[in-house]
Amino acid sequence: MSRDEAKGKGAVTIKDISTRLNVSVTSVHRALAGKEGVGE
């Protein structure tokens, strides 16, 4: 969880998600964009 999110401020970013899930920013971007090559 990012510092801003913990304080209740700001939007959740792709970087927040990738950090939380321990995956790359690129993997999160590909998954959200519906690109091939991302496991379910």
Backbone torsions as a table, in degrees:
resi	resn	phi	psi	omega
1	MET	NA	132.9	-179.1
2	SER	-73.8	164.0	178.5
3	ARG	-61.0	-44.0	-179.4
4	ASP	-64.8	-41.2	179.6
5	GLU	-63.9	-40.8	179.8
6	ALA	-62.7	-30.7	178.9
7	LYS	-87.5	-2.0	179.9
8	GLY	81.0	22.1	-177.9
9	LYS	-119.2	147.5	171.3
10	GLY	77.6	168.8	-179.7
11	ALA	-90.5	157.5	174.1
12	VAL	-76.1	131.2	-177.9
13	THR	-102.0	166.9	174.9
14	ILE	-60.0	-37.4	178.4
15	LYS	-64.3	-39.8	176.2
16	ASP	-58.5	-45.5	-178.7
17	ILE	-64.9	-46.8	-177.6
18	SER	-63.3	-39.3	178.4
19	THR	-65.0	-45.2	-178.6
20	ARG	-63.1	-37.3	-177.4
21	LEU	-93.7	-3.9	-179.3
22	ASN	58.8	44.8	175.1
23	VAL	-129.6	170.2	-178.8
24	SER	-76.0	157.2	174.9
25	VAL	-59.2	-38.6	179.7
26	THR	-61.6	-41.6	179.1
27	SER	-62.7	-42.2	178.6
28	VAL	-64.3	-45.1	179.6
29	HIS	-58.9	-47.0	-179.8
30	ARG	-61.9	-41.9	-179.8
31	ALA	-64.1	-44.2	-178.3
32	LEU	-69.4	-28.8	-179.3
33	ALA	-86.3	-4.6	179.0
34	GLY	74.4	25.0	-178.7
35	LYS	-75.9	156.8	176.5
36	GLU	-73.7	160.3	175.1
37	GLY	91.5	11.9	177.5
38	VAL	-114.1	122.6	-179.9
39	GLY	-71.6	156.9	179.8
40	GLU	-92.0	NA	NA
